[in-house]
Amino acid sequence: MGHERYQSRADAVDDTPSDELARRLFDRGGVQSLHINSNIITVTLATADSSGIREIIEDLYTYWQPGMEPPTDEELVALVEE
């Protein structure tokens, strides 16, 4: 994974996790630029308000949410057979 730099939402044109994270952070507002390299995320803020940024990052990379049930063995086997 290389360095990913975003100066605006328009720079996030692909379907990668980094691009999705950039879109979510720019959509939040108050973000001037973003740099991602591996598991290091640097956010340059346009305003002093950083509220909600941590949650955006955590939610993107958390698959299992409260109340979700893992698939049964039968469901997993059916996926493999498709």
C-alpha positions as CSV (number, residue, x, y, z in Angstrom):
1,M,0.0,0.0,0.0
2,G,1.5,3.3,-1.1
3,H,0.9,6.9,-0.1
4,E,-2.5,8.3,-0.9
5,R,-3.0,12.0,-0.9
6,Y,-6.3,13.8,-1.2
7,Q,-6.7,17.6,-1.6
8,S,-10.5,17.3,-2.1
9,R,-13.3,14.7,-2.4
10,A,-12.8,14.8,-6.2
11,D,-9.4,13.1,-5.7
12,A,-11.2,10.0,-4.3
13,V,-12.2,8.4,-7.7
14,D,-11.5,4.7,-7.2
15,D,-13.2,1.9,-5.2
16,T,-10.4,1.4,-2.6
17,P,-10.8,1.6,1.2
18,S,-8.6,4.7,1.1
19,D,-10.8,6.4,-1.4
20,E,-13.9,5.5,0.5
21,L,-12.4,6.9,3.7
22,A,-11.5,10.1,1.9
23,R,-15.0,10.5,0.6
24,R,-16.5,10.0,4.1
25,L,-14.1,12.4,5.7
26,F,-14.6,15.1,3.1
27,D,-18.4,14.6,3.3
28,R,-18.1,15.3,7.0
29,G,-16.8,18.8,6.3
30,G,-14.0,20.7,7.8
31,V,-11.3,18.6,6.2
32,Q,-8.7,20.5,4.1
33,S,-6.5,17.5,3.0
34,L,-5.9,13.9,3.8
35,H,-2.8,11.6,3.6
36,I,-3.1,7.8,4.1
37,N,-0.2,5.3,4.2
38,S,-0.9,1.8,5.4
39,N,-2.6,2.2,8.8
40,I,-1.5,5.8,9.3
41,I,-4.1,8.5,8.5
42,T,-3.2,12.2,8.7
43,V,-6.1,14.6,8.5
44,T,-5.4,18.3,8.0
45,L,-8.4,20.2,9.3
46,A,-9.8,23.4,7.7
47,T,-11.5,24.1,11.0
48,A,-10.6,23.4,14.6
49,D,-13.5,20.9,15.0
50,S,-12.3,17.3,14.9
51,S,-15.4,15.7,16.3
52,G,-16.6,12.6,14.6
53,I,-13.4,11.9,12.7
54,R,-12.4,9.0,14.9
55,E,-15.8,7.4,14.6
56,I,-15.8,7.7,10.7
57,I,-12.4,5.9,10.6
58,E,-13.5,3.2,13.1
59,D,-16.8,2.5,11.4
60,L,-15.2,2.0,8.0
61,Y,-12.9,-0.7,9.2
62,T,-15.3,-2.5,11.6
63,Y,-17.3,-5.2,9.9
64,W,-19.1,-6.8,12.9
65,Q,-21.6,-4.4,14.4
66,P,-23.7,-5.1,17.5
67,G,-26.6,-7.4,16.7
68,M,-25.0,-9.0,13.7
69,E,-25.0,-12.8,13.6
70,P,-22.1,-14.8,12.0
71,P,-23.2,-17.0,9.1
72,T,-24.0,-20.6,9.8
73,D,-21.8,-23.4,8.4
74,E,-24.5,-24.2,5.8
75,E,-24.5,-20.5,4.6
76,L,-20.8,-20.5,4.3
77,V,-20.8,-23.8,2.3
78,A,-23.5,-22.4,0.0
79,L,-21.3,-19.4,-0.8
80,V,-18.3,-21.6,-1.7
81,E,-20.5,-23.8,-3.9
82,E,-21.7,-20.8,-5.9
